[in-house]
Amino acid sequence: MNSILRVPRRLFLHCAVLGILACAIVPRLFAEDKPAPDVVRLGNLKFAHYGAVSYMKELGAKYNLEVKEQIFAKGIDIVPAIMAGDIDIAASALDGAIAGRASGAAVYVVAGFAKGGIRIVGRADLDLKSVADLKGKKVGVPRGGAQELALFAELNKVGLTWSDQPGAKDVQIMYLGYPECNQALQAKQIDAMCQSEPQSTQAIAKGWGKEIVKPYDTPMGEPVRAMVMTEKMYKEKPDVAQRVMKCFVEATAKFLADPALAEKYVRESLFKNQLSDEDYKAAMENAAFTYDITPQHVQTTTDAMVKFGVGRLKNPPVATDWVKLDLLDKAKKELAVQ
């Protein structure tokens, strides 16, 4: 019996070697079947409410994507990069996206990603209680962002005129970068500013700024930031475009479902621990993550830009021509989110 069951030593060794080779080769064959990840170049800004867009980097592998993020100083700065073919998707204030489209950037609005996120803040040592109190004052604002358009809509609502020339109108506009606005307010070089989050919250928390108003009571309402995608990706790489949108929707869903995750990621990864817990929470009380945007909101914003001369639009784009929400609708349906 033993002689029948005994396996020759040479055959045993041969089988063992084949087994080892199979263990080494089979996983490699499966790995080779999986295509290399598609590289997606993301343009983003460093604001608390832009965090879910940034979080797409962490989920990209799940959708066979490699999301490469580039942080820009202002949304309008992303437009030349898009036109040069260096950016595929971007998070932008809506007016920046509209100005880009009007200037020839071949992009579509494919989603919203945040709403709110603006305050008009006055110097704490001045008794500025309303927008009407800004008459005769210097007001700082970044050019080409949602803040500029929101400020002009508020000034128009109370009948005030404005100019960047001293003494020319009721309010003198000082165009400054986001950090420079806070520095100028602290140094009392300006009397008020229309600023994004978390910078406006930080000015208030440090004691040299005081909220005048959240500028959401004009026909534009609460501003919605736009996710834009190049026409090239949308038209020529529809599968990649759909996976990008699913990645975005899942990132946003995670932030909405888990505020602690959102805060941790924004504070530690986006702001490198330079944003306090208190400042983050205060900033997000004035902003919210979202997926949604409507052609009507895009058109209302476009009309306001024309009215107030923001972006100097020679050929204002018609919203229905470039707002494409089919990818968003499909992604939300497949991921079962509202």
QUIRA-V825887 format. One record per run of one state. SS is the DSSP state (hx for helix, st for strand, lp for the rest). FROM is the first residue (numbers start at 1). TO is the last residue. If there is no record, write none. Layout:
ss=SS from=FROM to=TO
ss=SS from=FROM to=TO
This chain:
ss=lp from=1 to=1
ss=hx from=2 to=5
ss=lp from=6 to=8
ss=hx from=9 to=33
ss=lp from=34 to=37
ss=st from=38 to=45
ss=lp from=46 to=47
ss=hx from=48 to=54
ss=lp from=55 to=55
ss=hx from=56 to=63
ss=lp from=64 to=64
ss=st from=65 to=72
ss=lp from=73 to=75
ss=hx from=76 to=83
ss=lp from=84 to=88
ss=st from=89 to=92
ss=lp from=93 to=93
ss=hx from=94 to=102
ss=lp from=103 to=106
ss=st from=107 to=116
ss=lp from=117 to=117
ss=st from=118 to=123
ss=lp from=124 to=130
ss=hx from=131 to=134
ss=lp from=135 to=137
ss=st from=138 to=141
ss=lp from=142 to=145
ss=hx from=146 to=157
ss=lp from=158 to=161
ss=st from=162 to=163
ss=lp from=164 to=170
ss=st from=171 to=175
ss=lp from=176 to=177
ss=hx from=178 to=186
ss=lp from=187 to=191
ss=st from=192 to=196
ss=lp from=197 to=198
ss=hx from=199 to=205
ss=lp from=206 to=208
ss=st from=209 to=213
ss=lp from=214 to=223
ss=st from=224 to=230
ss=hx from=231 to=236
ss=lp from=237 to=237
ss=hx from=238 to=257
ss=lp from=258 to=258
ss=hx from=259 to=270
ss=lp from=271 to=276
ss=hx from=277 to=284
ss=lp from=285 to=286
ss=st from=287 to=289
ss=lp from=290 to=294
ss=hx from=295 to=308
ss=lp from=309 to=318
ss=hx from=319 to=322
ss=st from=323 to=323
ss=lp from=324 to=325
ss=hx from=326 to=335
ss=lp from=336 to=338
